[in-house]
Amino acid sequence: MVTLGADDTKLFLRTMDSIPTDFFSVHVKKLCLSVSVSAKNAKRILSTCTGVTDLAFWVDYLGTYPRHSIVPLLSPLPLRRLSIELKHFLSLFTGAEPDHGWCETLTHLDIIFWTHELSPAIPHLEKLSSLTHLALRLRHSQAQEASLLAIVSARQSLKVLAIYDESDNPEDITWPADPRVVYLPYPPNVIQEWETQAMQSSDCSWSRAEDLVRKRTAESITFFLR
């Protein structure tokens, strides 16, 4: 697992220069490129760490290279989990139909919103045949019910739709329309939280979301049987 920010990217690049490339393609499986990693460095790192299965791509690549594509960087990766900003996610499906091998292997998708959205739309979910977990990091935005219904309807394989919310006690929020939709508190340290989920700890956000879904489902069944 490799997590990179402003202070350690230069050191990691120096290490890449001193070790055979195959080492990184074989051993780096979980990679977090935080917002402080430059687009140029992100391109070089992803071109070397080609075996990544769990990726946090929080780099403003399109803001730096608006006419470039991130498809050549992300498409070849054998991804199972991906955390990415919405506009960058959408750019993966523009133009000619891309041949992402991970469309069949991706199980966890974490969408980050850098803009205020009341009616989030996540197209292309139908192309992710193995997707079971989806998270929306809306921060201060309150998603409308019609938008959430469209999202859960687009991918029937979904087991969890987690909404990160900065209000008080978001885990107490219930959504009667579908028990798969649950709310979680926005983490104070997103990098630390990503590392926890990368290690698949029982205390990670995905595990808490799954627990809430089980609780909501049980409550729905109990209510129906009354």
Backbone as CSV, one residue per row, in Angstrom:
resi,resn,N_x,N_y,N_z,CA_x,CA_y,CA_z,C_x,C_y,C_z
1,MET,0.846,-1.187,0.000,0.000,0.000,0.000,0.886,1.242,0.000
2,VAL,0.600,2.173,-0.904,1.372,3.405,-1.024,0.416,4.588,-0.995
3,THR,0.663,5.513,-0.077,-0.122,6.745,0.018,0.810,7.922,-0.197
4,LEU,0.497,8.775,-1.163,1.410,9.852,-1.518,0.754,11.220,-1.388
5,GLY,1.527,12.156,-0.844,1.105,13.545,-0.711,2.240,14.467,-1.106
6,ALA,2.184,15.685,-0.594,3.170,16.691,-0.986,4.572,16.349,-0.508
7,ASP,4.688,15.728,0.653,5.999,15.532,1.266,6.736,14.286,0.796
8,ASP,6.004,13.263,0.383,6.669,11.993,0.099,6.688,11.583,-1.375
9,THR,6.036,12.354,-2.255,6.022,11.998,-3.671,7.418,12.042,-4.271
10,LYS,8.177,13.085,-3.938,9.531,13.221,-4.478,10.404,12.031,-4.054
11,LEU,10.268,11.610,-2.798,11.033,10.467,-2.303,10.631,9.189,-3.040
12,PHE,9.326,9.025,-3.285,8.854,7.830,-3.992,9.385,7.804,-5.419
13,LEU,9.395,8.957,-6.084,9.917,9.031,-7.443,11.411,8.709,-7.470
14,ARG,12.130,9.151,-6.462,13.552,8.846,-6.364,13.749,7.339,-6.188
15,THR,12.873,6.722,-5.407,12.951,5.275,-5.219,12.651,4.547,-6.521
16,MET,11.703,5.064,-7.300,11.379,4.463,-8.590,12.579,4.466,-9.536
17,ASP,13.430,5.491,-9.398,14.609,5.583,-10.255,15.694,4.576,-9.880
18,SER,15.622,4.064,-8.649,16.698,3.206,-8.165,16.332,1.724,-8.098
19,ILE,15.070,1.397,-8.394,14.596,0.013,-8.317,13.990,-0.370,-9.672
20,PRO,14.191,-1.601,-10.125,13.606,-2.033,-11.402,12.088,-1.819,-11.448
21,THR,11.605,-1.423,-12.599,10.181,-1.104,-12.780,9.278,-2.268,-12.400
22,ASP,9.706,-3.477,-12.673,8.874,-4.648,-12.388,8.498,-4.749,-10.911
23,PHE,9.357,-4.244,-10.043,9.078,-4.304,-8.605,7.765,-3.588,-8.289
24,PHE,7.558,-2.429,-8.889,6.370,-1.625,-8.595,5.121,-2.204,-9.254
25,SER,5.270,-2.751,-10.446,4.108,-3.330,-11.116,3.618,-4.580,-10.400
26,VAL,4.523,-5.270,-9.715,4.169,-6.494,-9.008,3.675,-6.227,-7.593
27,HIS,4.325,-5.299,-6.884,4.098,-5.170,-5.447,3.158,-4.035,-5.030
28,VAL,2.994,-2.996,-5.836,2.095,-1.897,-5.455,0.684,-2.244,-5.904
29,LYS,-0.163,-2.630,-4.957,-1.534,-3.036,-5.262,-2.565,-1.997,-4.830
30,LYS,-2.246,-1.233,-3.804,-3.172,-0.217,-3.284,-2.443,1.120,-3.302
31,LEU,-3.024,2.105,-3.994,-2.326,3.365,-4.244,-3.266,4.540,-4.057
32,CYS,-2.848,5.497,-3.229,-3.608,6.735,-3.025,-2.782,7.912,-3.518
33,LEU,-3.268,8.586,-4.559,-2.646,9.800,-5.071,-3.506,10.969,-4.616
34,SER,-3.060,11.670,-3.581,-3.865,12.738,-2.985,-3.860,13.984,-3.878
35,VAL,-4.644,14.981,-3.493,-4.787,16.186,-4.303,-3.485,16.961,-4.448
36,SER,-2.538,16.720,-3.552,-1.276,17.454,-3.611,-0.264,16.816,-4.562
37,VAL,-0.606,15.690,-5.165,0.253,15.064,-6.173,-0.018,15.738,-7.518
38,SER,1.033,16.176,-8.195,0.852,16.869,-9.469,0.395,15.892,-10.550
39,ALA,-0.245,16.430,-11.585,-0.711,15.599,-12.693,0.455,14.920,-13.391
40,LYS,1.567,15.629,-13.532,2.752,15.062,-14.186,3.281,13.870,-13.403
41,ASN,3.392,14.013,-12.086,3.895,12.915,-11.259,2.908,11.748,-11.216
42,ALA,1.600,12.072,-11.192,0.580,11.018,-11.181,0.679,10.162,-12.438
43,LYS,0.908,10.804,-13.560,1.037,10.081,-14.832,2.229,9.137,-14.786
44,ARG,3.348,9.614,-14.295,4.548,8.772,-14.232,4.347,7.594,-13.271
45,ILE,3.726,7.860,-12.127,3.536,6.806,-11.120,2.594,5.725,-11.630
46,LEU,1.482,6.129,-12.235,0.516,5.146,-12.733,1.051,4.370,-13.934
47,SER,1.956,4.981,-14.680,2.565,4.284,-15.809,3.529,3.205,-15.342
48,THR,3.952,3.297,-14.078,4.884,2.319,-13.512,4.165,1.305,-12.628
49,CYS,3.215,1.775,-11.822,2.480,0.896,-10.889,1.262,0.330,-11.607
50,THR,1.490,-0.575,-12.525,0.428,-1.053,-13.412,-0.381,-2.219,-12.843
51,GLY,-0.054,-2.639,-11.613,-0.792,-3.745,-11.010,-1.760,-3.307,-9.934
52,VAL,-2.068,-2.008,-9.877,-2.920,-1.464,-8.820,-4.346,-1.987,-8.946
53,THR,-4.871,-2.499,-7.825,-6.256,-2.978,-7.792,-7.164,-2.047,-6.990
54,ASP,-6.584,-1.226,-6.121,-7.344,-0.301,-5.268,-6.706,1.070,-5.420
55,LEU,-7.418,1.994,-6.076,-6.834,3.291,-6.423,-7.684,4.445,-5.930
56,ALA,-7.026,5.404,-5.257,-7.626,6.696,-4.969,-6.951,7.702,-5.891
57,PHE,-7.685,8.186,-6.869,-7.142,9.147,-7.835,-7.798,10.498,-7.564
58,TRP,-7.166,11.276,-6.683,-7.719,12.564,-6.274,-6.965,13.735,-6.898
59,VAL,-6.223,13.451,-7.936,-5.409,14.456,-8.620,-6.286,15.264,-9.572
60,ASP,-6.084,16.580,-9.611,-6.828,17.410,-10.561,-6.117,17.361,-11.916
61,TYR,-6.161,16.191,-12.526,-5.453,15.982,-13.787,-6.065,16.820,-14.908
62,LEU,-7.381,16.831,-14.982,-8.052,17.562,-16.057,-7.918,19.065,-15.889
63,GLY,-7.765,19.529,-14.652,-7.539,20.947,-14.430,-6.180,21.386,-14.940
64,THR,-5.214,20.472,-14.930,-3.872,20.764,-15.418,-3.758,20.530,-16.921
65,TYR,-4.328,19.412,-17.379,-4.286,19.058,-18.801,-5.708,18.870,-19.323
66,PRO,-6.449,19.970,-19.526,-7.864,19.852,-19.908,-8.100,19.138,-21.235
67,ARG,-7.102,19.095,-22.102,-7.278,18.451,-23.406,-6.718,17.033,-23.431
68,HIS,-6.197,16.587,-22.308,-5.649,15.229,-22.233,-6.699,14.285,-21.657
69,SER,-6.430,13.009,-21.742,-7.343,11.992,-21.227,-6.641,11.165,-20.161
70,ILE,-7.408,10.742,-19.153,-6.844,9.851,-18.141,-7.117,8.390,-18.481
71,VAL,-7.778,8.152,-19.602,-8.091,6.778,-20.007,-6.834,5.920,-20.148
72,PRO,-5.762,6.403,-20.817,-4.561,5.561,-20.940,-3.925,5.229,-19.592
73,LEU,-4.164,6.050,-18.568,-3.584,5.813,-17.253,-4.382,4.786,-16.455
74,LEU,-5.711,4.890,-16.490,-6.555,4.063,-15.623,-7.124,2.832,-16.311
75,SER,-7.322,2.889,-17.608,-7.983,1.782,-18.300,-7.239,0.456,-18.179
76,PRO,-5.894,0.413,-18.257,-5.204,-0.876,-18.200,-5.126,-1.494,-16.801
77,LEU,-5.471,-0.747,-15.760,-5.297,-1.239,-14.396,-6.324,-2.324,-14.059
78,PRO,-5.938,-3.332,-13.287,-6.876,-4.393,-12.877,-7.675,-3.985,-11.640
79,LEU,-8.406,-2.904,-11.748,-9.052,-2.292,-10.582,-10.212,-3.122,-10.030
80,ARG,-10.282,-3.120,-8.697,-11.437,-3.652,-7.982,-12.106,-2.560,-7.155
81,ARG,-11.317,-1.551,-6.771,-11.851,-0.421,-6.011,-11.288,0.872,-6.584
82,LEU,-12.150,1.891,-6.691,-11.729,3.163,-7.264,-12.396,4.310,-6.523
83,SER,-11.584,5.290,-6.110,-12.080,6.539,-5.530,-11.628,7.667,-6.444
84,ILE,-12.584,8.462,-6.955,-12.254,9.436,-7.985,-13.277,10.567,-7.993
85,GLU,-12.847,11.747,-8.426,-13.761,12.895,-8.541,-14.712,12.683,-9.716
86,LEU,-15.926,13.218,-9.603,-16.986,12.942,-10.576,-16.584,13.269,-12.007
87,LYS,-16.057,14.474,-12.249,-15.725,14.867,-13.618,-14.664,13.939,-14.215
88,HIS,-13.718,13.514,-13.393,-12.686,12.605,-13.877,-13.286,11.222,-14.178
89,PHE,-14.244,10.787,-13.351,-14.918,9.516,-13.618,-15.673,9.577,-14.942
90,LEU,-16.414,10.660,-15.164,-17.185,10.793,-16.395,-16.281,10.828,-17.617
91,SER,-15.094,11.416,-17.463,-14.176,11.522,-18.597,-13.665,10.160,-19.059
92,LEU,-13.783,9.155,-18.189,-13.346,7.808,-18.564,-14.265,7.162,-19.596
93,PHE,-15.445,7.761,-19.801,-16.431,7.162,-20.705,-16.821,8.106,-21.842
94,THR,-16.006,9.109,-22.123,-16.288,10.027,-23.221,-15.634,9.534,-24.497
95,GLY,-16.163,10.006,-25.634,-15.594,9.617,-26.913,-15.927,8.180,-27.270
96,ALA,-14.986,7.549,-27.954,-15.174,6.157,-28.355,-15.307,5.265,-27.123
97,GLU,-16.098,4.217,-27.248,-16.346,3.321,-26.122,-15.018,2.718,-25.635
98,PRO,-14.583,3.080,-24.425,-13.287,2.577,-23.945,-13.372,1.114,-23.516
99,ASP,-12.261,0.438,-23.623,-12.201,-0.968,-23.251,-11.555,-1.086,-21.871
100,HIS,-12.323,-0.742,-20.823,-11.814,-0.856,-19.467,-12.029,-2.296,-18.988
101,GLY,-10.945,-3.014,-18.731,-11.098,-4.365,-18.204,-11.761,-4.364,-16.841
102,TRP,-11.585,-3.262,-16.091,-12.145,-3.205,-14.743,-13.658,-2.976,-14.731
103,CYS,-14.266,-2.766,-15.869,-15.733,-2.663,-15.891,-16.363,-3.968,-15.398
104,GLU,-15.632,-5.064,-15.511,-16.141,-6.373,-15.073,-15.634,-6.764,-13.692
105,THR,-14.654,-6.027,-13.148,-14.064,-6.415,-11.861,-14.286,-5.400,-10.752
106,LEU,-14.666,-4.171,-11.090,-14.803,-3.120,-10.080,-16.007,-3.398,-9.174
107,THR,-15.755,-3.515,-7.878,-16.832,-3.779,-6.916,-17.160,-2.548,-6.067
108,HIS,-16.177,-1.677,-5.829,-16.356,-0.515,-4.961,-16.003,0.770,-5.724
109,LEU,-16.942,1.702,-5.767,-16.726,2.986,-6.445,-17.070,4.122,-5.487
110,ASP,-16.126,5.025,-5.314,-16.267,6.147,-4.392,-16.159,7.427,-5.220
111,ILE,-17.283,8.158,-5.352,-17.328,9.365,-6.178,-17.232,10.600,-5.296
112,ILE,-16.273,11.467,-5.614,-16.053,12.702,-4.861,-16.598,13.876,-5.667
113,PHE,-17.306,14.767,-4.996,-17.872,15.951,-5.641,-17.087,17.182,-5.206
114,TRP,-16.483,17.843,-6.181,-15.775,19.086,-5.893,-16.681,20.298,-6.073
115,THR,-17.897,20.071,-6.587,-18.868,21.144,-6.755,-20.137,20.795,-5.987
116,HIS,-20.961,21.805,-5.726,-22.201,21.617,-4.977,-23.241,20.964,-5.878
117,GLU,-23.774,19.833,-5.453,-24.748,19.095,-6.258,-25.956,18.720,-5.408
118,LEU,-27.138,19.135,-5.853,-28.371,18.739,-5.185,-28.993,17.512,-5.852
119,SER,-28.717,17.347,-7.138,-29.276,16.217,-7.884,-28.150,15.448,-8.568
120,PRO,-27.346,14.739,-7.794,-26.208,14.026,-8.390,-26.665,12.960,-9.367
121,ALA,-25.995,12.906,-10.491,-26.267,11.883,-11.498,-24.966,11.142,-11.765
122,ILE,-25.024,9.827,-11.723,-23.840,9.003,-11.963,-24.131,8.080,-13.139
123,PRO,-23.930,8.558,-14.364,-24.157,7.676,-15.514,-23.081,6.600,-15.616
124,HIS,-23.323,5.637,-16.485,-22.384,4.554,-16.809,-22.329,3.453,-15.742
125,LEU,-23.153,3.535,-14.710,-23.129,2.488,-13.691,-23.531,1.138,-14.271
126,GLU,-24.364,1.164,-15.288,-24.819,-0.099,-15.889,-23.666,-0.859,-16.554
127,LYS,-22.565,-0.161,-16.810,-21.407,-0.806,-17.442,-20.530,-1.529,-16.425
128,LEU,-20.747,-1.266,-15.151,-19.920,-1.861,-14.093,-20.656,-3.086,-13.556
129,SER,-20.460,-4.208,-14.198,-21.287,-5.391,-13.942,-21.095,-6.005,-12.560
130,SER,-19.958,-5.750,-11.899,-19.686,-6.343,-10.582,-19.861,-5.351,-9.436
131,LEU,-20.332,-4.154,-9.728,-20.402,-3.108,-8.705,-21.412,-3.458,-7.612
132,THR,-20.938,-3.461,-6.370,-21.806,-3.745,-5.222,-21.835,-2.604,-4.215
133,HIS,-20.807,-1.740,-4.214,-20.693,-0.666,-3.235,-20.426,0.658,-3.948
134,LEU,-21.272,1.642,-3.659,-21.120,2.973,-4.250,-21.210,4.012,-3.139
135,ALA,-20.279,4.966,-3.146,-20.296,6.052,-2.163,-20.305,7.386,-2.885
136,LEU,-21.073,8.328,-2.340,-21.124,9.696,-2.863,-20.666,10.642,-1.769
137,ARG,-19.579,11.350,-2.021,-19.060,12.306,-1.031,-19.583,13.693,-1.387
138,LEU,-20.786,13.965,-0.933,-21.479,15.196,-1.302,-21.165,16.364,-0.372
139,ARG,-20.575,16.072,0.775,-20.274,17.094,1.784,-21.562,17.827,2.181
140,HIS,-21.701,19.117,1.819,-22.827,19.918,2.302,-24.101,19.720,1.478
141,SER,-24.012,19.017,0.363,-25.177,18.864,-0.498,-26.127,17.797,0.050
142,GLN,-27.416,18.041,-0.091,-28.433,17.067,0.297,-29.049,16.491,-0.976
143,ALA,-28.745,15.237,-1.249,-29.211,14.621,-2.486,-30.724,14.468,-2.485
144,GLN,-31.347,14.752,-3.622,-32.784,14.615,-3.748,-33.162,13.157,-3.968
145,GLU,-34.357,12.805,-3.507,-34.791,11.415,-3.530,-34.851,10.861,-4.943
146,ALA,-35.316,11.644,-5.896,-35.427,11.162,-7.277,-34.062,10.799,-7.845
147,SER,-33.065,11.579,-7.482,-31.714,11.318,-7.963,-31.170,10.015,-7.383
148,LEU,-31.371,9.802,-6.088,-30.903,8.571,-5.450,-31.626,7.348,-5.999
149,LEU,-32.922,7.481,-6.259,-33.685,6.366,-6.833,-33.154,5.989,-8.209
150,ALA,-32.791,7.002,-8.998,-32.244,6.736,-10.330,-30.920,5.988,-10.235
151,ILE,-30.118,6.342,-9.238,-28.806,5.709,-9.077,-28.955,4.242,-8.670
152,VAL,-29.777,3.965,-7.658,-29.915,2.570,-7.210,-30.636,1.726,-8.252
153,SER,-31.458,2.344,-9.070,-32.161,1.598,-10.118,-31.239,1.250,-11.283
154,ALA,-30.211,2.087,-11.509,-29.309,1.880,-12.644,-28.416,0.671,-12.458
155,ARG,-28.158,0.282,-11.207,-27.265,-0.849,-10.941,-27.899,-1.729,-9.884
156,GLN,-28.642,-2.742,-10.344,-29.392,-3.606,-9.433,-28.486,-4.441,-8.529
157,SER,-27.226,-4.612,-8.916,-26.299,-5.401,-8.104,-25.837,-4.656,-6.853
158,LEU,-26.174,-3.359,-6.739,-25.726,-2.575,-5.588,-26.258,-3.152,-4.280
159,LYS,-25.357,-3.304,-3.324,-25.730,-3.710,-1.976,-25.719,-2.521,-1.023
160,VAL,-24.906,-1.509,-1.359,-24.745,-0.344,-0.491,-24.614,0.909,-1.338
161,LEU,-25.378,1.940,-0.992,-25.159,3.293,-1.501,-24.949,4.180,-0.280
162,ALA,-23.696,4.566,-0.050,-23.345,5.352,1.128,-23.236,6.823,0.758
163,ILE,-23.934,7.658,1.518,-23.890,9.107,1.318,-23.109,9.718,2.471
164,TYR,-22.000,10.372,2.168,-21.233,11.050,3.218,-21.849,12.415,3.469
165,ASP,-22.111,12.687,4.736,-22.880,13.869,5.114,-22.194,14.563,6.289
166,GLU,-22.180,15.888,6.304,-21.517,16.634,7.375,-22.483,17.128,8.446
167,SER,-23.736,16.691,8.384,-24.696,17.092,9.412,-24.455,16.300,10.690
168,ASP,-25.110,16.685,11.755,-24.980,15.981,13.025,-25.682,14.620,12.948
169,ASN,-25.005,13.586,13.431,-25.573,12.231,13.523,-26.193,11.736,12.206
170,PRO,-25.433,11.759,11.097,-25.995,11.317,9.814,-26.413,9.852,9.806
171,GLU,-25.794,9.023,10.652,-26.131,7.598,10.660,-27.550,7.354,11.163
172,ASP,-28.159,8.367,11.769,-29.544,8.233,12.227,-30.552,8.512,11.121
173,ILE,-30.057,9.034,9.987,-30.951,9.341,8.873,-31.409,8.041,8.216
174,THR,-32.693,7.899,8.040,-33.230,6.709,7.364,-33.853,7.118,6.037
175,TRP,-33.819,6.200,5.090,-34.385,6.449,3.767,-35.339,5.306,3.462
176,PRO,-36.606,5.457,3.784,-37.567,4.353,3.677,-37.700,3.776,2.277
177,ALA,-37.386,4.566,1.255,-37.579,4.089,-0.118,-36.675,2.915,-0.467
178,ASP,-35.516,2.831,0.187,-34.586,1.739,-0.116,-33.590,1.623,1.023
179,PRO,-33.558,0.497,1.737,-32.656,0.342,2.883,-31.186,0.268,2.494
180,ARG,-30.896,0.137,1.192,-29.501,0.103,0.760,-28.851,1.483,0.831
181,VAL,-29.657,2.515,0.946,-29.137,3.887,1.008,-28.935,4.273,2.468
182,VAL,-27.691,4.541,2.843,-27.370,4.898,4.223,-26.469,6.132,4.234
183,TYR,-26.448,6.794,5.373,-25.664,8.028,5.526,-24.540,7.808,6.527
184,LEU,-23.369,8.381,6.208,-22.194,8.260,7.059,-21.608,9.644,7.333
185,PRO,-20.947,9.823,8.480,-20.285,11.102,8.751,-19.080,11.284,7.841
186,TYR,-18.860,12.511,7.394,-17.705,12.786,6.547,-16.448,12.653,7.390
187,PRO,-15.479,11.835,6.977,-14.305,11.573,7.815,-13.432,12.816,7.982
188,PRO,-12.883,13.031,9.168,-12.011,14.190,9.392,-10.685,14.076,8.658
189,ASN,-10.257,12.840,8.386,-8.997,12.612,7.679,-9.255,11.591,6.575
190,VAL,-9.419,12.077,5.334,-9.832,11.193,4.242,-8.728,10.218,3.844
191,ILE,-7.467,10.627,3.986,-6.368,9.731,3.627,-6.294,8.576,4.621
192,GLN,-6.407,8.903,5.891,-6.394,7.859,6.915,-7.573,6.907,6.735
193,GLU,-8.717,7.473,6.377,-9.901,6.637,6.151,-9.694,5.714,4.952
194,TRP,-9.074,6.231,3.877,-8.806,5.396,2.703,-7.859,4.257,3.065
195,GLU,-6.839,4.540,3.856,-5.906,3.499,4.269,-6.612,2.413,5.075
196,THR,-7.570,2.809,5.903,-8.316,1.836,6.705,-9.129,0.905,5.824
197,GLN,-9.783,1.474,4.793,-10.557,0.617,3.899,-9.645,-0.225,3.027
198,ALA,-8.469,0.298,2.666,-7.539,-0.465,1.843,-7.045,-1.706,2.578
199,MET,-6.925,-1.590,3.899,-6.543,-2.740,4.717,-7.747,-3.617,5.049
200,GLN,-8.941,-3.194,4.553,-10.196,-3.928,4.753,-10.456,-4.193,6.230
201,SER,-10.240,-3.142,7.021,-10.494,-3.220,8.453,-11.996,-3.270,8.716
202,SER,-12.369,-3.931,9.797,-13.785,-4.008,10.170,-14.313,-2.659,10.638
203,ASP,-13.396,-1.696,10.850,-13.787,-0.369,11.309,-13.835,0.637,10.165
204,CYS,-13.695,0.173,8.925,-13.684,1.102,7.801,-15.108,1.537,7.454
205,SER,-15.202,2.570,6.635,-16.514,3.138,6.282,-17.397,2.138,5.543
206,TRP,-16.792,1.330,4.675,-17.599,0.340,3.948,-18.247,-0.642,4.909
207,SER,-17.484,-1.077,5.927,-18.035,-2.027,6.904,-19.165,-1.390,7.704
208,ARG,-18.984,-0.123,8.096,-20.044,0.561,8.844,-21.289,0.730,7.981
209,ALA,-21.085,1.020,6.705,-22.221,1.158,5.792,-22.965,-0.165,5.645
210,GLU,-22.227,-1.272,5.533,-22.851,-2.585,5.434,-23.661,-2.912,6.688
211,ASP,-23.125,-2.557,7.847,-23.846,-2.791,9.100,-25.156,-2.000,9.124
212,LEU,-25.098,-0.755,8.646,-26.302,0.077,8.620,-27.344,-0.492,7.649
213,VAL,-26.891,-1.000,6.510,-27.816,-1.595,5.548,-28.513,-2.807,6.161
214,ARG,-27.745,-3.651,6.852,-28.356,-4.816,7.512,-29.382,-4.369,8.547
215,LYS,-29.052,-3.322,9.302,-29.967,-2.811,10.322,-31.234,-2.251,9.684
216,ARG,-31.067,-1.445,8.614,-32.226,-0.843,7.946,-33.102,-1.923,7.304
217,THR,-32.453,-2.936,6.714,-33.207,-4.012,6.081,-34.034,-4.777,7.109
218,ALA,-33.418,-5.067,8.252,-34.137,-5.771,9.319,-35.305,-4.935,9.822
219,GLU,-35.102,-3.641,9.954,-36.185,-2.760,10.402,-37.322,-2.716,9.391
220,SER,-36.962,-2.714,8.096,-37.986,-2.689,7.048,-38.811,-3.968,7.061
221,ILE,-38.137,-5.109,7.247,-38.844,-6.388,7.285,-39.773,-6.447,8.500
222,THR,-39.274,-5.975,9.651,-40.090,-5.961,10.864,-41.340,-5.091,10.692
223,PHE,-41.144,-3.933,10.082,-42.271,-3.025,9.838,-43.270,-3.668,8.901
224,PHE,-42.796,-4.365,7.851,-43.682,-4.980,6.881,-44.494,-6.113,7.503
225,LEU,-43.883,-6.838,8.444,-44.554,-7.984,9.051,-45.559,-7.603,10.135
226,ARG,-45.519,-6.343,10.570,-46.468,-5.939,11.621,-47.891,-5.946,11.109
